[in-house]
């Protein structure tokens, strides 16, 4: 972990804290061999999160597109009523 901390100009305790958070989130798996820690990325939770975000992106894009259409129609009606 010392090499990892050096690569990111972070203190060793800061790196350890970040790694513990990722472990608790299920994104890292740690194995210890004596004083050596082997860390493996667990990509499945990230894929699930990405799928969830994508579903909500589609939902909000559709909702915002419908809102934009509604506002354009409302604006056109308002302009017609206020025209001389």
C-alpha positions in Angstrom: 0.0 0.0 0.0 3.0 2.3 0.5 3.6 2.3 -3.3 -0.1 3.1 -3.9 0.0 6.0 -1.5 3.1 7.4 -3.1 1.5 7.1 -6.6 -1.3 9.4 -5.5 0.6 11.8 -3.2 -1.5 10.6 -0.3 -0.6 9.5 3.2 -0.7 5.8 4.0 -3.6 6.3 6.5 -5.6 8.1 3.8 -5.1 5.3 1.3 -6.1 2.7 4.0 -9.2 4.6 4.8 -10.3 4.9 1.1 -9.6 1.2 0.6 -11.7 0.2 3.7 -14.6 2.2 2.3 -14.3 0.4 -1.1 -14.1 -2.9 0.7 -17.2 -2.2 2.8 -19.0 -1.2 -0.4 -18.1 -4.6 -1.9 -15.9 -3.1 -4.6 -12.6 -4.5 -3.4 -11.6 -7.9 -2.0 -8.5 -8.0 0.1 -6.2 -10.9 0.9 -3.3 -10.8 3.2 -0.1 -12.8 2.8 1.9 -11.9 5.9 2.5 -8.1 5.6 1.5 -8.1 1.9 -2.0 -7.1 1.0 -3.4 -8.2 -2.3 -6.4 -6.2 -3.5 -8.8 -7.3 -6.3 -11.4 -5.2 -7.9 -15.0 -6.6 -7.7 -16.6 -5.1 -10.8 -20.1 -6.7 -10.4 -21.4 -4.0 -8.0 -20.2 -1.3 -10.3 -22.1 -2.9 -13.2 -25.2 -3.0 -11.1 -24.8 0.6 -10.2 -24.2 1.6 -13.8 -27.3 -0.2 -14.9 -29.4 1.5 -12.2 -28.0 4.9 -13.2 -28.7 4.2 -16.9 -32.4 3.3 -16.2 -32.9 6.6 -14.3 -31.0 8.6 -16.9 -33.5 7.3 -19.5 -36.4 8.1 -17.2 -35.3 11.7 -16.5 -34.3 12.4 -20.1 -37.8 11.3 -21.2 -39.4 13.4 -18.4 -37.4 16.4 -19.2 -38.1 16.1 -23.0 -41.8 16.0 -22.3 -41.5 19.0 -20.0 -39.6 20.9 -22.7 -42.3 20.0 -25.3 -45.0 21.2 -22.9 -43.2 24.5 -22.2 -42.7 25.1 -25.9 -46.4 24.6 -26.6 -47.4 26.8 -23.7 -45.0 29.5 -24.8 -46.4 29.4 -28.3 -50.0 29.7 -27.0 -49.0 32.7 -24.8 -47.3 34.4 -27.7 -50.4 34.0 -30.0 -52.6 35.5 -27.3 -50.4 38.5 -26.7 -49.9 39.2 -30.5 -51.8 42.3 -31.8 
